[in-house]
Amino acid sequence: MPTNPETMYRWRKMSPEQQREVLAERRRYGRPPHSPPHIESDTTSCYLITAACFEHRPFIGYASQRMSAFEQELVDLLGTQCSHVYAWTILPNHYHSLVDTPSVKGLLKKLVQLHGRSSYLWNRVEDCRGRQVWCNAAETAMKSEGHFYATWNYVLNNAVRHGYVTQWIEWPYCNAVEYLQAIGRDLALKRWQAYPPYDFGKGWDPPEL
């Protein structure tokens, strides 16, 4: 699987002084040193969920079988915790999903458990006991209809954006094919033109990941 050496964990790029400033700021606001505060939105139940492997290393992409198995386990979990799963994409070092969930905090707790199980299994397979595999999952509440559809396009376009494929349907670890079958290419194109992701996510790791 291809990797991008520029997408390293942001914390590792900071100087010791910058790291101290970030930790001091988090303490001033009563936040955990390295974990994002998870907040249930008062205005929406739709969220973008993102989780990345530690230092953006391609732990998920160790093998195609691992990619497929993790995708199935993730989709099954989302199905039990969400009212609707609009989109998902699993890449070798991170994943995104756009969901409607009655409790984003409950969903994130289940994802922590999934990360724990997968870490244990993958470290056993690779004989890397104690290795950190995941960073924290982060949620982004949808702010408007435009934000929602731009996010939907962003998730399904993610493998193209990262250079793994040139078309959505070429990436097997997402629901792009089902999406296009459900709404048709004409409507999908109209949505893309009306709500393009543009630079959505450019240079972005959620700050807490």
C-alpha positions in Angstrom: 0.0 0.0 0.0 1.4 3.5 -0.8 2.1 5.8 2.1 2.7 9.6 2.3 5.7 10.4 4.5 4.4 14.0 4.9 1.2 12.9 6.7 3.0 12.2 10.0 1.5 12.7 13.4 1.5 16.5 14.0 2.7 16.3 17.6 6.0 14.7 16.4 6.7 17.8 14.2 6.5 20.2 17.1 9.4 21.5 19.0 9.6 20.7 22.8 8.6 24.3 23.5 5.5 24.0 21.2 4.5 20.7 22.8 4.7 22.4 26.3 2.6 25.3 25.1 -0.1 22.9 23.7 -0.2 20.9 26.9 -0.4 24.0 29.0 -3.3 25.3 27.0 -5.2 22.1 27.3 -4.7 22.2 31.1 -6.0 25.7 31.3 -9.2 24.6 29.7 -9.4 21.4 31.8 -8.9 19.1 28.9 -7.0 15.8 29.0 -3.4 16.2 27.7 -3.8 14.3 24.5 -7.5 13.4 24.0 -10.2 15.5 22.4 -13.3 16.5 24.5 -16.2 14.6 22.9 -19.3 16.8 22.8 -22.9 15.8 21.8 -24.3 18.4 19.4 -27.5 20.2 20.3 -28.4 20.8 16.7 -27.6 17.6 14.8 -27.2 13.9 15.2 -25.0 13.6 12.1 -21.2 13.4 12.5 -18.1 12.7 10.6 -16.1 10.2 12.5 -12.4 10.0 11.9 -9.7 7.8 13.4 -6.0 7.5 12.5 -3.3 5.0 13.2 -0.5 6.2 15.5 1.9 8.4 13.5 -0.3 7.6 10.5 1.5 4.3 10.0 -0.3 1.9 7.7 -1.2 -0.7 10.3 -4.7 -1.3 8.8 -3.0 -1.8 5.4 -0.7 -4.6 6.5 -2.6 -6.9 4.2 -5.7 -6.8 2.0 -7.3 -9.4 4.2 -6.8 -7.2 7.2 -8.4 -4.2 5.4 -11.4 -6.3 4.4 -11.9 -7.8 7.9 -11.5 -4.4 9.6 -14.0 -2.8 7.2 -16.6 -5.5 7.9 -16.1 -5.2 11.7 -16.4 -1.4 11.5 -19.5 -1.4 9.3 -21.1 -3.9 11.6 -20.4 -1.8 14.6 -21.7 1.3 12.9 -24.9 -0.5 12.0 -25.6 -1.3 15.7 -24.8 2.2 17.0 -26.2 4.5 14.2 -29.6 5.3 12.8 -28.0 5.7 9.4 -24.6 5.1 7.9 -24.2 7.4 4.9 -20.6 6.8 3.9 -17.4 5.2 4.9 -13.8 4.8 3.6 -11.0 2.7 5.1 -7.5 3.6 4.1 -4.3 1.9 5.2 -3.6 4.4 8.0 -7.0 6.0 8.8 -10.7 5.8 8.2 -13.7 8.1 7.9 -17.4 7.5 8.3 -20.4 9.8 8.0 -23.2 8.7 10.3 -26.4 9.6 12.1 -26.2 8.4 15.6 -28.4 9.0 18.7 -25.3 9.0 20.9 -21.9 10.0 19.5 -20.3 9.4 22.9 -21.7 5.9 22.9 -20.4 5.3 19.4 -17.0 6.5 20.3 -16.8 4.2 23.3 -17.6 1.3 21.0 -14.9 2.4 18.6 -12.4 2.5 21.4 -13.2 -1.1 22.1 -12.8 -2.0 18.4 -9.5 -0.3 18.4 -8.4 -2.3 21.4 -9.4 -5.6 19.9 -7.7 -4.9 16.6 -4.6 -3.6 18.3 -4.3 -6.8 20.3 -4.8 -9.0 17.3 -2.6 -7.1 14.9 0.3 -6.9 17.4 0.0 -10.6 18.1 0.2 -11.4 14.3 3.2 -9.1 13.8 4.8 -10.0 17.1 4.8 -6.4 18.3 3.4 -6.7 21.8 2.7 -3.3 23.4 2.9 -1.3 20.2 0.6 1.7 20.0 -1.7 1.2 16.9 -4.4 3.9 17.2 -4.8 7.5 18.1 -8.1 8.9 19.4 -11.2 8.9 17.3 -12.7 12.4 16.7 -16.2 13.5 15.8 -17.2 16.6 13.7 -20.8 17.6 13.9 -22.4 18.6 10.7 -23.2 22.3 10.7 -25.5 22.7 7.6 -26.8 20.8 4.6 -23.9 22.1 2.5 -21.4 20.9 5.2 -23.2 17.5 5.2 -23.0 16.9 1.5 -19.5 18.2 1.1 -18.5 15.8 3.9 -20.2 13.0 2.1 -18.3 13.7 -1.1 -15.1 14.1 0.9 -15.4 10.6 2.5 -16.2 8.9 -0.7 -13.4 10.8 -2.6 -10.8 10.1 0.1 -9.0 7.3 -1.6 -8.7 9.4 -4.8 -7.5 12.4 -2.7 -4.7 10.3 -1.2 -3.7 8.9 -4.6 -4.7 5.3 -4.1 -7.1 5.2 -7.1 -8.3 7.6 -9.8 -12.1 6.8 -9.4 -14.2 6.2 -6.4 -15.4 2.8 -7.6 -11.9 1.5 -7.9 -11.4 1.5 -4.1 -12.8 -1.6 -2.6 -12.9 -0.5 1.1 -15.7 2.0 0.9 -19.4 2.2 -0.1 -19.0 4.3 -3.2 -20.4 1.6 -5.5 -23.5 1.2 -3.3 -23.9 5.0 -3.2 -23.8 5.3 -7.0 -26.2 2.4 -7.4 -28.6 3.9 -5.0 -28.9 7.5 -6.4 -27.4 7.2 -9.9 -24.4 8.8 -11.4 -26.4 11.9 -12.6 -27.5 12.8 -9.1 -24.1 12.0 -7.7 -22.5 14.4 -10.2 -25.0 17.1 -9.3 -24.2 16.7 -5.7 -20.5 16.9 -6.4 -20.9 20.0 -8.4 -23.1 21.6 -5.8 -21.1 20.6 -2.8 -17.5 20.0 -3.8 -15.1 19.2 -1.0 -12.5 21.7 -2.5 -9.7 21.9 0.2 -11.8 20.1 2.8 -9.2 18.2 4.9 -6.2 19.6 3.1 -3.2 19.2 5.3 -5.5 18.0 8.0 -5.2 15.6 10.8 -7.8 16.4 13.3 -5.6 18.3 15.8 -6.1 15.7 18.6 -5.1 12.7 16.4 
